[in-house]
């Protein structure tokens, strides 16, 4: 693999696959060029669905609900076994994605430009999720402490400062969300649905009903309500785990709340964050779709 070490300003090592794209370390031994080629040429069904968003923005949660909509079930099989991968960037010959025998719900943290060419060729529907980046940073810090593959465990002030500078896996979070907004604006012909973590938390049934209409799955409001209840944070681990999954996915699920950043950010850190937002996200139209205060 094309592993590179990019130190943060405190001298801590950060390991990525590729200096520009900055994929997090993956266990499958593919070069970055081979991995990007694999993703670029990955075939998709026109009725597949891609869930996309920066890491720790609610991808797993939203993906599970969309999977239930596609399947029409409240009791889906585990999706993290060795032959049931759903993450595009970790797909390889040894980590096979669900076979295309029926519509699939897949997800990714990649930018739009790195998605398979079939996404635009076949107008594959994309559901894009964003989350208050303050909560994203806190959630990412907490999971990074548990991930052995991360090998980046500075104290919280250094971690936050690094996220404000240029981020970790998948790069700068501010650039990530603004790049996605630009891609959506630049492709008005493409079927996108945009939702925030906060909207799903506060109005989950309404949002899922709208997604149900967007996907044309026609499950109806009672089913959407049952899905939202089934996918409560306390149930997610049991829904997602596979008995033979080699990776402890239980660490993926934490509090599942909005506003936990208030327990972490100092007044000075919050002011610094807001200043970075003003600089890096100037003109970002979706900024007010989630609460920053």
Steps between C-alpha positions, in 0.01 A plus 500: 500500500603862446527584869619850577573671830392863533587646836266750665637830627565341839730237348251210530502241220191462281493207259293503182468323168594776257610851582214681326198272533607383848315173531529359851720188535320198356590137552484399134833528320415710197691797367312828501489500118356147495248584770380815322480308172301226671257758638480694171407189303272349763170410334172613649136432437287802402285430808791476745524775762818671621509652849780757517641731763809584703592239756304505831212689340243224543576289193448165672173610656357644179629207295321252726169682463536522122587131486174428682308715254649314204440158655162579655604332821547592865728203561788523253790256501837618635697693239857487623603145420799417275285474187253779570705821487303819444781759507618593150854607584582176682369280218753263343524145373524382861231731639210444269208741487149360517424332164281700256207257504272773638521872586778563751563768758871585497684778677816702473696787653658587165452823311258489208783515244644171628176301475457232232437635152179296498353742757467777242456271198203319654369788713539296818318672784723656765390591852747745650517554876673778693536563871607787721877469466548571870319176581684327214838594649403379848364172365808448285728568796319243715510227235864577410596409855357151439624437146828309486532584129492873571823526704423864563403572858604852606322679784173669410639857455760377249243279325256788461771732375598241239140464385478876465821500294463219247331201663571127505371224273317641195668836556370837608141467625413856402623444146316168488155642568546808282632283214192281523273803489679626189475156336126495567464851356708403196281196424141627508393206284613246758261357761633621836326511835665706774432452869671593825567286805310757702191475277503122529532526876223753545257400223605149406164374379434805282849481350483127434158539341650758263790264424246222440336721238837598351602134463153405374493209743142589601514347847280767656507694826411214742792295367734801520398555860573135581841528332594809700404325822689186401811702419525676833864523613441234766403249229757578233779270622280191493362596160838551338723231648589184315605197698809453284589867460872541570470866596338600828226720359355566846746786532325679214200585712535749780243744647309590186405841639500855368714760676744280691773742387391734781652253746837523324558844348634781715382854427831573329481181290147586394606848393793355305269251329257775398786705357616203290143451378483860386824458305463151356125489443435849368213475255397153617123515454418208727674645806175592670343159445653384827554685823850632561438695818 
